[in-house]
Amino acid sequence: MSKLFKGVVAAAVLATLAGAAAASLPAPAEAQATASDPNRLFSDSTLIVRDRISVEVTGSGPDLVLVPGLNSSRQTWKHTADRLRGKYRLHLVQVAGFSGEPARANASGRVLAPTAEAIDAYIVEAGLAPAVYIGHSLGGTIGIYLAEHHPEHLKKVLLVDSLPFFGVLMGGPTASAESVKPMADRIETMMSAPGGPAPDPTPMLAAMVKDPEGLKTVVVWSKASDRSVGARAMADDMTLDMRAGLATLKTPITLIYPFDAGGGVPSAQWDALYASQFAAAPVKTLVRIDDSRHFIMFDQPAKFDAALDAFLAR
């Protein structure tokens, strides 16, 4: 496995260890979140709480659904929301258990698929289908899941550094869900076990964020995340192989992925990883953003904005 692959995987593992209204929207009785919500972006927004997610709704215009990644806050999209809420209505999802959000139904059992189903239920009940979906990392994984399981509910999907099978980064190019499951089980058990203070995630998260302020922000999210929820979500991600379903996708997919020349992997090899993972998808656009790591919106905000705008214009 390459140096950069190992760095990304180690960062994700350590990040998890560190985690100790318009008429079409759901009824107001469901909007029980308070202004003290640590992930709230705007004081004039509407907050909707469900068992596995909460959703902050802001702006007016065509609807966009935005979902952050593992142990991340909806604040991942703060710059994007500031820029777009004047012309779009944004549905900013927060996964229960991540970045200080109470775990609620995610406190036990599997996380990824039930959370994806909760997001789909929100899309349907809020009248957003077919929705324009934007997801970073694990949020992008959920986007692929929805495109395969509920294609009629999606118009198009933007993935920000997501793969249909994360397990290849752990088990290599020949990995399968079965071959990485023992590793996933061990990682889940290790990371879910109660213990003393977790190690500082900053050194490892630096493999995922180049921007110094962005790194500080991601560290705060990681430390505020529920350790068990993050561990189970990561194990789910490691063992969910969606490559076989890509060939039947009807939803157009756009992937934005980073490249860091200092990461130790030649650009051609890096491009080949993403191209091979999405080769079977019939309608796809792959966009590489250089001089960036996993959190592209922090490392290269102007280039990310341009790629997002191009996606929205298609």
Secondary structure, DSSP 8 states (H G I E B T S, - for coil): --HHHHHHHHHHHHHHHH----TTS--GGG----TT-TT---TTSEEEE-SSEEEEEEE-SSEEEEE--TT--GGGGHHHHHHHTTTSEEEEEEETTSTT---GGGGSS--HHHHHHHHHHHHHHTT--SEEEEEETHHHHHHHHHHHH-GGGEEEEEEES--S-TTHHHH-TT--HHHHHHHHHHHHHHHHS--S-----HHHHTTT--SHHHHHHHHHHHHHS-HHHHHHHHHHHHH---GGGGGG--S-EEEEEEE-GGGSS-HHHHHHHHHHHTTT-SSEEEEEEES--S-HHHH-HHHHHHHHHHHHH-
